[in-house]
Amino acid sequence: MDIQVTGWRKSTRSGQQTACVEVGRVLGGAAVRDSKDRDAGHFTADTAQWAAFLAATKNGRFDI
């Protein structure tokens, strides 16, 4: 099944860095891909998964 992804964008916080991910919209969630290798594909997360990931990121869960 081919999932249509629209609106790919890189975070403005990434600045001019090239080691980034891009996020796009899919029906019912989000898609994520590597900005350096866009042809490698992407993975998707449903709305609940994406919201949980964003909340964990904002709360510092992935900070080193």
PyMOL commands that set and color helices and strands:
alter all, ss='L'
color gray80, all
select helices_A, chain A and resi 12-14+38-40+47-58
alter helices_A, ss='H'
color red, helices_A
select strands_A, chain A and resi 6-10+21-26+29-34+43-46
alter strands_A, ss='S'
color yellow, strands_A
deselect
rebuild
show_as cartoon
